[in-house]
Amino acid sequence: MRSGYQAIAPGAECGEHSTGAHEEVLVVLDGEGAARLGDGTTLCVCGGQIAYIPPHTVHNILNTGEGVLRYVYVVAPVGGS
């Protein structure tokens, strides 16, 4: 398992990526944003919310608000693999 902190400026993004066979949880601390998934789904996220990114899912996190979007991510293998 790994975790980290991300701060994204207004109008910026983290970049499209996948965590492969790992699942990811985003714990949004402040700000407003969108989690865009490779299947076309967009999840709106804001401070106090949690977003789940399934394994093998291409995704990108964008800051859609006027302030900094801050979140903690946790990435873990599925089924202990």
C-alpha positions in Angstrom: 0.0 0.0 0.0 1.1 3.5 -0.6 -0.3 6.9 0.1 0.4 10.6 -0.5 -0.8 14.1 -0.6 -1.7 16.1 -3.7 -2.4 19.8 -4.1 -3.7 21.0 -7.5 -3.9 24.6 -8.5 -7.1 26.0 -10.0 -7.5 24.9 -13.6 -4.7 22.3 -13.3 -4.8 18.5 -13.3 -2.8 15.6 -12.0 -2.5 13.9 -15.5 -4.2 10.9 -16.9 -2.9 7.7 -15.4 -3.9 4.2 -14.1 -2.8 2.4 -11.0 -2.9 -0.9 -12.8 -4.2 -3.8 -10.7 -4.4 -1.6 -7.7 -7.5 0.2 -6.3 -7.3 3.9 -5.2 -9.2 6.0 -2.7 -9.1 9.8 -2.7 -9.9 11.6 0.5 -10.7 15.2 -0.6 -9.6 17.7 2.1 -10.4 21.1 0.4 -11.5 22.5 -2.9 -13.6 21.4 -5.8 -12.7 19.1 -8.6 -13.6 16.3 -11.0 -12.4 12.8 -11.3 -12.6 11.8 -15.0 -12.6 8.1 -15.6 -11.5 6.4 -18.8 -15.1 5.1 -19.5 -16.4 8.6 -19.7 -17.7 8.8 -16.1 -17.1 12.1 -14.3 -17.3 12.2 -10.5 -17.6 15.6 -8.9 -15.5 15.8 -5.7 -15.2 18.4 -3.0 -13.8 18.8 0.5 -15.1 16.2 2.9 -15.9 13.6 0.2 -14.2 10.3 -0.7 -13.9 8.9 -4.3 -13.1 5.3 -5.2 -11.1 4.5 -8.4 -11.4 0.8 -9.3 -8.4 -1.2 -10.5 -7.4 -1.0 -14.2 -9.2 2.4 -14.5 -7.5 5.2 -16.4 -8.4 8.5 -14.6 -7.4 12.1 -14.2 -8.2 14.5 -11.4 -8.9 18.1 -12.4 -9.3 21.2 -10.2 -12.6 22.8 -11.3 -12.8 25.3 -8.4 -11.3 28.7 -7.6 -9.1 27.5 -4.7 -6.5 24.7 -4.4 -7.8 21.2 -4.6 -6.1 19.1 -1.8 -6.5 15.4 -1.3 -4.9 12.3 0.1 -4.7 9.2 -2.1 -4.3 5.7 -0.9 -3.4 3.0 -3.4 -3.5 -0.7 -2.5 -3.4 -4.1 -4.3 -6.7 -5.9 -4.7 -7.1 -9.1 -2.7 -3.7 -8.9 -1.1 -1.8 -9.5 -4.4 
